[in-house]
Amino acid sequence: MLRIAELFTSIQGEGIWLGVPSVFVRVSGCNLRCTWCDTPYASWEPEGPMRSVDELVAEIIANPVQHVVITGGEPLLFDEVGELSSGLRQAGKVITFETAGTVYRDWPCDLMSISPKLSNSTPPPETPNDWAARHDETRQNLQPLADLVTTHNCQLKFVVDPDGKGDDLAEIDAILSRLPDIPQGRILLMAEGTSADVLHDRMRKLVPIAMTKGWRLTPRMQIDLFGDTKGT
């Protein structure tokens, strides 16, 4: 059984498969607590009904859309997600995992979309349950990330705040220096924010960095189209 925050069909709004119609399965539960988390209902306060893998596979297979995005929260935490991906692969679905890269799994997928977390994600020190320290300890362990990059077709999607106090670019360079070589076109910068105006402003500030580094800049098209809402 898996706690499912939401299951919906929409357009992929981020990354190299931008614009592709996709079924999204959002699994509740996470081992991080990002301060800017845009899906707190799957992380800070996980919600949603418990559903069986067989039920989920049947519902998704009945949907004619071929691409399936298994996201969270952190979907790689849960063994049952491996069963879900196997069932969908057998049905011929094209599978993307959205993960922070803190858990390694050798599960079938066509794209491992990894969003390594920078220090701009760390919650305030006064956050209850010692989440600031737990968050940093988890995100700074790069071995699962290196293993995922080695064994899967992947993209690395870094959430960057060009208006922040930290040096996000230096952190990205430090992370990449500890990983196997990754093609420049698979390294993506995504502005942090949940409103179109903020995202557009920050994306413009990221253009020179993308040009210099040869990395890609990805929008959050779902925010442009629908706003910061569930089911999009």
PyMOL commands that set and color helices and strands:
alter all, ss='L'
color gray80, all
select helices_A, chain A and resi 40-42+53-61+75-77+79-90+119-121+128-139+143-151+168-177+184-186+196-213+221-226
alter helices_A, ss='H'
color red, helices_A
select strands_A, chain A and resi 2-11+21-27+50-51+67-71+94-99+111-114+154-160+187-191+216-217
alter strands_A, ss='S'
color yellow, strands_A
deselect
rebuild
show_as cartoon
